[in-house]
Amino acid sequence: MEQIKILVVDDHSLMREGLCRLLALEPSFEIIAQANNGLEAIDSAKKEQPHVILMDINMPKLNGIAASKEILKEYPDIKVMALTVCEEEEQIFEFIQAGAVGYLLKDVQAEILIDAVKTVCDGESYIYPPIAKKILNQFNKVSQELEKVRKNPISVREVEVLTLVSRGLTNKEIAGELFISEKTVKNHITNIFHKLDAKDRTEAVVIAMKNKLIEA
């Protein structure tokens, strides 16, 4: 049986080297390369063609999410797994959206990590149970936002107003751009807040971008 080729990416050398020594104890694993930032990870992935990449998220030069996107764009068959201390829901969700098939925390037990690597190589996904709950929470938030938008779609004119809001224009500047009164702009923005259930301009723009109502 062919060994599973693994690339380990982490900017902390002690963590990275310790992880490599641990994984090397598993006969079916081969540690083919290490990288200490996202740019090195992309370079190593191209050169070494690993089966699995264990990727940290917060790293200098280029973070793990951005690196994963670049790698998977060119090499979609590589299995990317997060191995990180990051438990923030939005970053977890973003990493999964980037194409990762696994997400584990660095305090995971060795046998769980080994099983997770084997699981993704068999074509399955592996999400560490405490992280799965956070993913569901974030998914529910996005679903709720989508439901609000479906129930209260904003008009074409409101899209135009919100697009200009996202560019930092004031109400007066928006009125000039669209050849309408400043009072009309204010009314549109009030309606947008109501329809998107947003408290302010920034939140309205974020919700609209997430739901692809306006371009980022």
DRENLO-943114 format. One line per field, with one value per residue (C-alpha): x, y, z; residue in one letter. Coordinates in nm, 2 decimals. Layout:
N
xx: c(X,...)
yy: c(Y,...)
zz: c(Z,...)
aa: c(A,...)
END
This chain:
216
xx: c(0.00,0.13,0.23,0.03,0.26,0.21,0.32,0.32,0.27,0.32,0.51,0.62,0.92,0.89,0.53,0.60,0.90,0.72,0.43,0.65,0.82,0.48,0.34,0.65,0.58,0.28,0.42,0.16,0.27,0.56,0.65,0.77,0.81,0.76,0.67,0.65,0.41,0.15,0.39,0.63,0.33,0.22,0.58,0.61,0.28,0.38,0.72,0.62,0.26,0.15,-0.16,-0.24,-0.15,-0.18,-0.22,-0.21,-0.42,-0.25,0.09,0.32,0.34,0.03,-0.22,-0.34,-0.68,-0.54,-0.27,-0.52,-0.73,-0.43,-0.32,-0.66,-0.72,-0.43,-0.43,-0.79,-0.71,-0.48,-0.65,-0.61,-0.67,-0.66,-0.45,-0.47,-0.56,-0.82,-1.18,-1.34,-1.66,-1.60,-1.25,-1.35,-1.63,-1.40,-1.14,-1.41,-1.54,-1.18,-1.20,-1.06,-1.18,-1.07,-1.05,-0.87,-0.74,-0.38,-0.47,-0.62,-0.50,-0.24,-0.46,-0.75,-0.51,-0.38,-0.73,-0.84,-0.56,-0.65,-1.02,-0.97,-0.74,-1.03,-1.24,-1.43,-1.42,-1.32,-1.43,-1.32,-1.65,-1.62,-1.56,-1.85,-2.09,-1.93,-1.97,-2.34,-2.37,-2.21,-2.42,-2.74,-2.64,-2.59,-2.91,-3.10,-2.95,-3.05,-3.40,-3.43,-3.32,-3.57,-3.85,-3.75,-3.57,-3.42,-3.51,-3.28,-3.25,-3.17,-2.89,-2.75,-2.76,-2.60,-2.33,-2.24,-2.26,-2.00,-1.77,-1.78,-2.00,-2.20,-2.58,-2.51,-2.26,-2.50,-2.78,-2.55,-2.45,-2.81,-2.97,-3.21,-3.27,-3.07,-3.40,-3.48,-3.13,-3.21,-3.54,-3.37,-3.11,-3.38,-3.56,-3.24,-3.17,-3.52,-3.51,-3.17,-3.22,-2.91,-2.82,-2.59,-2.44,-2.14,-2.36,-2.59,-2.30,-2.15,-2.49,-2.54,-2.19,-2.23,-2.56,-2.41,-2.66,-2.37,-2.01,-1.73)
yy: c(0.00,0.35,0.57,0.88,1.18,1.47,1.83,2.00,2.38,2.58,2.89,2.76,2.54,2.34,2.26,2.17,1.95,1.78,1.71,1.56,1.33,1.21,1.15,0.97,0.70,0.59,0.34,0.44,0.81,0.98,1.34,1.48,1.85,2.12,2.49,2.78,3.01,3.01,3.11,2.82,2.59,2.68,2.62,2.29,2.17,2.23,2.06,1.77,1.69,1.57,1.37,1.56,1.91,1.98,2.36,2.62,2.93,3.23,3.26,3.54,3.64,3.44,3.28,2.92,3.01,3.21,2.94,2.67,2.85,2.89,2.53,2.38,2.60,2.42,2.09,2.00,1.64,1.74,1.70,2.01,1.99,2.27,2.20,2.52,2.69,2.90,2.85,3.16,3.06,3.29,3.17,2.80,2.86,3.05,2.77,2.50,2.72,2.74,2.36,2.21,1.86,1.85,2.08,1.99,2.18,2.15,1.99,1.69,1.35,1.18,0.88,1.11,1.31,0.99,0.86,1.19,1.19,0.84,0.93,1.22,1.01,0.76,1.04,1.14,1.47,1.50,1.78,1.77,1.74,2.07,2.25,2.09,2.27,2.60,2.53,2.46,2.78,2.98,2.80,2.88,3.25,3.26,3.07,3.32,3.61,3.45,3.39,3.76,3.86,3.62,3.76,4.12,4.16,4.50,4.69,4.77,5.13,5.01,4.80,5.11,5.31,5.03,4.98,5.35,5.32,5.03,5.27,5.51,5.78,6.01,6.06,6.39,6.23,5.94,6.18,6.36,6.03,5.91,6.25,6.21,6.41,6.35,6.29,6.01,5.85,5.86,5.68,5.42,5.35,5.33,5.07,4.88,4.86,4.72,4.47,4.33,4.37,4.58,4.82,5.05,5.11,4.87,4.58,4.64,4.63,4.31,4.13,4.24,4.12,3.78,3.73,3.86,4.14,4.37,4.30,4.30)
zz: c(0.00,-0.09,0.20,0.26,0.18,0.42,0.41,0.75,0.76,1.08,1.17,1.51,1.45,1.78,1.70,1.34,1.42,1.71,1.48,1.21,1.46,1.59,1.25,1.13,1.39,1.19,0.92,0.66,0.67,0.50,0.59,0.26,0.35,0.61,0.56,0.80,0.61,0.34,0.06,0.14,0.16,-0.20,-0.32,-0.14,-0.26,-0.62,-0.58,-0.36,-0.46,-0.11,-0.05,0.27,0.40,0.77,0.76,1.04,0.99,1.14,0.98,0.85,0.49,0.38,0.61,0.58,0.43,0.14,0.09,0.08,-0.18,-0.41,-0.37,-0.42,-0.73,-0.90,-0.72,-0.62,-0.53,-0.24,0.10,0.31,0.68,0.94,1.25,1.45,1.77,1.60,1.72,1.57,1.38,1.08,1.02,1.06,0.81,0.57,0.58,0.50,0.22,0.08,0.02,0.34,0.42,0.78,1.08,1.40,1.70,1.81,2.14,1.96,2.08,1.85,1.77,1.66,1.43,1.27,1.22,1.07,0.82,0.71,0.69,0.45,0.24,0.21,0.06,0.37,0.57,0.93,1.16,1.52,1.72,1.92,1.59,1.42,1.66,1.57,1.20,1.25,1.44,1.16,0.90,1.09,1.10,0.73,0.67,0.88,0.69,0.36,0.49,0.58,0.23,0.07,0.27,0.22,-0.11,-0.17,-0.48,-0.78,-0.65,-0.30,-0.45,-0.62,-0.30,-0.09,-0.35,-0.32,0.06,0.04,-0.14,0.15,-0.01,0.21,0.17,-0.01,-0.25,-0.32,-0.40,-0.65,-0.81,-0.85,-0.92,-0.63,-0.32,0.00,0.18,-0.07,0.00,0.37,0.30,0.09,0.36,0.63,0.41,0.36,0.73,0.79,0.51,0.60,0.97,1.00,1.27,1.07,0.73,0.79,0.89,0.60,0.36,0.52,0.50,0.14,0.04,0.21,0.02,-0.30,-0.33,-0.41,-0.52,-0.27)
aa: c(M,E,Q,I,K,I,L,V,V,D,D,H,S,L,M,R,E,G,L,C,R,L,L,A,L,E,P,S,F,E,I,I,A,Q,A,N,N,G,L,E,A,I,D,S,A,K,K,E,Q,P,H,V,I,L,M,D,I,N,M,P,K,L,N,G,I,A,A,S,K,E,I,L,K,E,Y,P,D,I,K,V,M,A,L,T,V,C,E,E,E,E,Q,I,F,E,F,I,Q,A,G,A,V,G,Y,L,L,K,D,V,Q,A,E,I,L,I,D,A,V,K,T,V,C,D,G,E,S,Y,I,Y,P,P,I,A,K,K,I,L,N,Q,F,N,K,V,S,Q,E,L,E,K,V,R,K,N,P,I,S,V,R,E,V,E,V,L,T,L,V,S,R,G,L,T,N,K,E,I,A,G,E,L,F,I,S,E,K,T,V,K,N,H,I,T,N,I,F,H,K,L,D,A,K,D,R,T,E,A,V,V,I,A,M,K,N,K,L,I,E,A)
END
